[in-house]
Amino acid sequence: MHELSIAMCILDAAEEEAEKYGGVPVAAVHLKIGDRSGVVADALSAAFELAREGSPMPACRLVIESSEGTELLVSALEFAD
């Protein structure tokens, strides 16, 4: 299940970005997934739920937008207030 390793990489990247802003918590990661990317959105969502439990961001949400193409792109981060 490569979606779990993708989810862990997404969380790692979000954590690194949060550190650039003084450790502000990330509330949500917005992700664009192309229909030909080879990534199953439902599997990634489930894997993200598992991965975040053991991360410094246990409340972080994953917001997925489907698109045409092959992209797998973090399109935005939402920071907590």
Secondary structure, DSSP 8 states (H G I E B T S, - for coil): -HHHHHHHHHHHHHHHHHHHTTS--EEEEEEEEETTSS--HHHHHHHHHHHHHTSS-TT-EEEEEEESSS-EEEEEEEE--
